[in-house]
Amino acid sequence: MRRVYFDHSATTPVHPEVAEEIYRFLTGDNFGNPSSVHYYGLLAKKAVTGAREKVAAAIGAEPGEIVFTSGGTEADNMAVHGAAHTNRDRGNHIITSAVEHHAVLNTVKALGRQGFEITVLPVDGHGMVSVEDVRKAVTGRTILITVMHANNEVGTIMPAAEIGKLAKERGIIFHVDAVQSLGKIPVDVNELNADLLSISGHKIYGPKGIGALYVRKGTRWKQTLFHGGAQERLRRAGTENVPGIVGLGKAVELAMKNMEEESKRLGVLRDRLIAGITGKIKGVRLTGHPASRLPNHASFCFDAVEGESLLYALNKKGIAASTGSACTSGSLEPSHVLLAMGVPHELAYGSLRLTLGKDNTEEDVNYFLEVIVPLLAKIRAAN
């Protein structure tokens, strides 16, 4: 059976060169603790320093502004909690959007239960937040704005740089979740006017369980989640995950090296998918912004189709994809992103996300387009 992986926004396979780097730090003399001052510790410390430099270079930062974490979720939590609690003497108001990843939305909601005032801004039909809405929401008590760079479910690229400029003018800390955008489109902390920025390794062919938080020098921020040793310059306690950090550094390095060319290639495949699906299938809606979207991202909603059923049917044909719906406590709930975009409940249940990666080819796209039409007809006929 032909196997096609169209779920790269969920996770990516580890790049062979990344795997080699990780293996080096699981074997031989490369097992040391970076906090140790002997030969083995110094080897590990040098490797961590090198990875920190690579991550910093990729986003226009300084090495000392990078804090390694266990992934994007931890980076988001550290950013939001740290900014909120450190600046509570200045105000208690936080602004975010209705389509953020749950790592941000649930963190903000938790802060709301602790007495912070939360404004969750609406988005338009393409899933994009308005800069003007952000401007209107700002008050004299606003201490943090947190908005993603690109949406994980529908691929829409947010006007983050403009929001960051507004935040900078008002003296408000600006956090950007760049987990989905890094390696696909340029991510520069200075162009984005970001004070805090989150990334994750396993979205860019690195290992799971590793990420990083950028903290701009001079930002009034202190992590409030961990208590322990002095690792990461007192910003994240716990012995560093050296193999993971090295893997992240290599993954970032490779992503930056190939980004421009690979993004163009994936954009062509994405557009072929979109044209094929919208041209061959009735009762389909492209979700996300038609132009300002990630180059590897195509997402849809289908009339009279339940997304999970479609996923199971595609899996039987060897195709891995995802849906905007999620199973929670045994009941299927439509995506909060799609609902925020104004997609009706019944249509939101029929969502499909296709996210391409480095190993995908035109043949993969052609195979998918051959398979999807009869599958949808069969599912609709059974309903």
C-alpha positions in Angstrom: 0.0 0.0 0.0 1.2 3.5 -0.8 1.9 5.6 2.3 1.4 9.3 2.2 2.0 11.5 5.3 0.1 14.8 5.2 0.2 15.6 8.9 3.4 17.7 9.3 1.7 20.3 11.5 1.1 17.5 14.1 4.7 16.3 14.0 7.5 15.6 11.6 9.9 12.7 11.1 13.3 13.3 12.6 15.8 14.3 9.9 18.6 11.7 9.5 21.3 14.4 10.2 19.5 15.4 13.3 19.2 11.8 14.4 23.0 11.4 14.0 23.7 14.4 16.2 21.3 13.1 18.9 23.0 9.7 18.8 26.4 11.3 19.3 25.2 12.7 22.6 23.8 9.5 23.7 27.0 7.6 23.3 30.8 7.7 23.9 32.1 10.6 26.0 29.2 12.9 25.2 27.0 12.0 28.2 28.1 14.8 30.6 26.1 17.2 32.6 26.7 20.8 31.3 26.9 22.1 34.9 29.9 19.9 35.6 33.3 21.5 35.3 35.3 18.4 34.2 36.0 17.1 30.7 32.7 15.4 30.2 30.7 18.4 31.5 32.6 20.8 29.3 31.9 18.7 26.2 28.2 18.9 27.0 28.3 22.6 27.8 30.1 23.3 24.5 27.4 21.4 22.6 24.6 23.3 24.4 26.3 26.6 23.6 26.6 25.7 20.0 22.9 24.8 19.7 21.9 28.0 21.5 23.9 30.0 18.9 22.2 28.2 16.0 18.7 28.8 17.4 19.5 32.5 18.1 20.9 33.1 14.6 17.8 31.6 13.0 15.4 34.2 14.6 17.7 37.2 14.8 18.4 36.9 18.5 21.4 36.9 20.8 22.4 33.5 22.2 21.9 34.7 25.8 18.2 35.4 24.9 17.4 31.7 24.3 16.0 29.5 27.0 15.6 25.8 26.2 12.4 24.2 27.3 10.6 20.8 26.9 8.7 22.0 23.9 6.3 24.7 22.6 3.7 24.2 25.3 6.1 24.8 28.1 7.6 27.8 26.2 4.1 29.3 25.9 3.3 28.7 29.5 6.6 30.1 30.7 6.2 33.2 28.5 2.6 34.0 29.5 2.8 33.1 33.2 6.2 34.9 33.6 5.1 38.1 31.9 1.8 38.2 33.8 3.1 37.6 37.3 6.3 39.7 36.9 4.3 42.7 35.7 1.3 42.5 37.9 2.3 45.6 39.8 1.9 47.5 36.5 -1.5 46.1 35.5 -3.5 42.9 35.1 -4.9 43.0 31.6 -3.9 40.4 28.9 -5.0 40.4 25.3 -5.1 37.3 23.1 -7.1 35.9 20.1 -9.8 33.3 20.0 -7.8 31.0 17.7 -4.7 30.6 19.8 -3.3 27.1 20.5 -4.6 25.7 23.8 -1.2 26.1 25.3 -1.8 29.8 25.2 -5.6 29.9 25.6 -5.8 27.6 28.6 -2.9 29.4 30.2 -4.6 32.7 29.8 -7.9 31.3 31.1 -6.0 30.0 34.2 -4.7 33.5 34.8 -8.2 34.8 34.5 -9.1 32.6 37.4 -6.3 34.2 39.4 -7.6 37.7 39.0 -6.2 38.8 35.7 -8.5 40.6 33.2 -8.6 38.7 29.9 -9.7 40.0 26.5 -10.1 37.3 23.8 -10.4 39.0 20.5 -12.5 37.7 17.7 -11.1 36.8 14.2 -12.6 37.3 10.7 -13.8 34.5 8.5 -10.2 33.7 7.5 -9.1 33.3 11.1 -7.2 36.6 11.2 -7.2 39.0 14.1 -7.5 42.7 13.4 -4.7 45.0 14.4 -7.4 47.7 15.0 -9.2 45.4 17.4 -6.0 44.9 19.3 -5.5 48.7 19.4 -9.1 49.2 20.7 -8.6 46.5 23.4 -5.5 48.1 24.9 -6.0 49.9 28.2 -3.8 51.5 30.7 -3.7 48.2 32.6 -2.6 46.0 29.6 0.7 44.2 30.4 0.8 41.5 27.8 -0.4 40.8 24.2 0.0 37.1 23.1 -0.8 36.3 19.4 0.4 33.4 17.3 2.5 33.9 14.2 0.6 31.3 12.1 -2.4 29.2 13.0 -1.9 25.5 13.4 -5.4 24.5 12.2 -6.0 26.7 9.2 -2.6 28.0 8.3 -3.5 31.7 8.4 -0.5 34.0 9.0 -1.3 36.7 11.5 -0.3 40.4 11.2 2.1 39.8 14.1 4.7 42.5 13.2 2.0 45.2 13.2 0.6 44.0 16.5 4.2 43.9 17.9 4.8 47.5 16.7 1.6 48.6 18.5 2.7 46.8 21.7 6.2 48.3 21.5 4.7 51.8 21.1 2.5 51.3 24.2 5.2 49.7 26.3 3.4 46.3 26.4 5.1 42.9 26.4 4.4 41.0 23.2 4.6 37.2 23.0 4.5 35.3 19.7 3.8 31.6 19.4 6.0 30.7 16.4 5.8 26.9 16.7 4.1 26.5 13.3 5.9 29.2 11.4 9.5 28.6 12.1 11.2 26.9 9.2 8.4 27.7 6.8 8.4 31.5 6.7 10.9 34.0 8.0 10.8 34.4 11.8 12.8 37.4 13.0 12.2 38.7 16.5 13.1 42.2 15.6 10.8 42.4 12.6 8.0 40.9 14.7 8.8 43.3 17.6 8.6 40.3 19.8 9.7 40.3 23.4 8.9 36.6 23.9 8.7 33.9 21.2 8.1 30.2 21.4 9.4 27.4 19.2 9.3 23.6 19.1 11.7 21.0 17.8 9.4 18.3 16.5 7.6 20.6 14.0 10.9 21.1 12.0 12.3 17.5 11.8 13.8 17.7 15.3 13.0 15.5 18.3 10.0 15.7 20.5 10.4 17.0 24.0 12.5 20.0 23.2 11.8 23.6 22.4 12.9 27.1 23.2 11.7 30.4 24.5 13.2 33.7 23.3 13.3 36.4 26.0 14.4 39.8 24.7 17.2 41.3 26.8 15.7 43.9 29.1 12.2 42.4 29.1 10.6 42.5 32.5 10.0 38.7 32.7 10.9 36.1 35.3 9.8 32.4 35.0 7.4 31.4 37.7 6.8 27.7 37.0 10.0 26.0 38.2 12.0 26.0 41.4 15.4 24.3 41.4 18.9 24.9 40.2 20.6 27.7 38.4 20.4 26.2 34.9 19.6 28.4 31.9 20.8 31.5 33.8 18.2 30.9 36.5 15.4 31.0 33.9 14.6 27.3 33.7 15.7 24.9 36.5 16.6 21.3 35.7 19.5 19.5 34.1 19.6 20.3 30.4 18.3 17.8 27.8 21.6 17.8 25.9 20.7 15.3 23.1 17.4 17.1 22.6 19.1 20.5 22.6 21.7 19.4 20.1 19.0 17.9 17.9 17.0 21.2 18.0 20.1 23.1 17.0 20.8 20.9 14.0 17.1 20.9 13.0 17.0 24.7 13.1 20.2 24.9 11.1 18.9 22.6 8.4 15.5 24.4 8.3 17.1 27.8 7.7 19.4 26.4 5.1 16.6 25.0 2.9 13.6 27.2 3.9 13.3 29.5 0.9 13.6 26.8 -1.7 11.5 24.3 0.2 8.7 26.8 0.9 8.4 27.5 -2.8 8.3 23.8 -3.6 5.6 23.1 -1.0 3.6 26.1 -2.0 3.3 24.6 -5.5 2.1 21.3 -4.1 -0.3 23.0 -1.7 -1.9 25.1 -4.5 -2.3 21.9 -6.5 -4.1 20.3 -3.6 -6.4 23.2 -3.1 -7.2 23.6 -6.8 -7.8 19.8 -7.1 -10.1 19.6 -4.1 -12.1 22.8 -4.7 -12.3 22.1 -8.5 -13.4 18.4 -8.3 -15.6 18.3 -5.1 -18.9 20.0 -4.5 -19.8 21.2 -1.0 -16.3 22.1 0.1 -15.0 25.3 1.8 -11.3 26.3 2.0 -10.6 27.4 5.5 -7.9 29.9 6.4 -6.7 32.9 4.5 -6.5 32.3 0.7 -3.2 34.1 0.4 -1.7 34.9 3.8 -1.2 31.2 4.8 1.6 28.8 5.4 3.2 27.4 2.3 2.6 23.8 3.3 -0.9 24.1 4.7 -4.3 23.3 3.1 -7.4 22.9 5.2 -11.1 22.4 4.3 -14.6 21.8 5.5 -16.9 19.4 3.7 -20.7 19.4 3.7 -22.4 16.2 4.9 -19.2 14.6 6.1 -17.9 13.8 9.6 -14.2 14.5 9.8 -13.2 11.5 11.9 -15.0 9.1 9.4 -13.0 10.7 6.6 -9.7 10.3 8.5 -10.4 6.6 9.1 -11.2 6.1 5.4 -8.1 7.9 4.3 -6.0 5.9 6.7 -7.2 2.7 5.1 -5.9 4.1 1.8 -2.5 4.8 3.4 -3.0 8.6 3.8 -2.3 10.3 7.1 -4.1 13.6 7.7 -5.9 15.3 10.6 -9.1 17.1 11.3 -9.9 20.3 13.2 -12.1 18.3 15.5 -10.8 16.6 18.6 -12.2 13.8 20.8 -12.6 15.1 24.3 -14.0 13.0 27.1 -15.6 10.6 24.6 -17.6 13.3 22.8 -16.6 14.9 19.5 -16.4 18.7 19.6 -15.8 21.0 16.7 -12.7 23.0 16.5 -12.6 26.2 18.5 -10.7 27.8 15.7 -13.4 27.0 13.1 -16.2 28.2 15.4 -14.3 31.4 16.1 -14.1 31.9 12.3 -17.9 31.7 12.0 -18.0 28.2 10.5 -21.4 26.6 11.4 -21.2 23.7 13.8 -22.4 21.1 11.3 -19.8 22.2 8.7 -17.0 22.4 11.3 -17.5 18.7 12.0 -16.4 18.0 8.5 -12.9 19.5 8.7 -9.7 18.2 7.1 -6.2 19.5 7.5 -3.5 18.5 5.0 0.0 19.7 5.9 2.9 18.9 3.6 6.6 18.2 4.3 10.0 17.6 2.8 9.4 14.1 1.6 6.0 14.8 -0.1 5.9 14.7 -3.9 3.6 15.6 -6.8 2.8 11.9 -7.0 1.5 12.0 -3.4 -0.8 14.9 -4.3 -2.1 13.1 -7.4 -2.7 10.0 -5.3 -4.6 11.9 -2.7 -6.8 13.6 -5.4 -7.6 10.2 -6.9 -8.6 8.8 -3.6 -10.5 11.7 -2.0 -13.3 12.0 -4.6 -14.7 8.5 -4.4 -14.2 8.3 -0.6 -16.3 11.4 -0.1 -19.0 10.2 -2.4 -19.1 6.9 -0.4 -19.3 8.6 3.0 -21.9 11.1 1.9 -24.0 8.3 0.4 -23.9 6.4 3.7 -25.1 9.4 5.7 
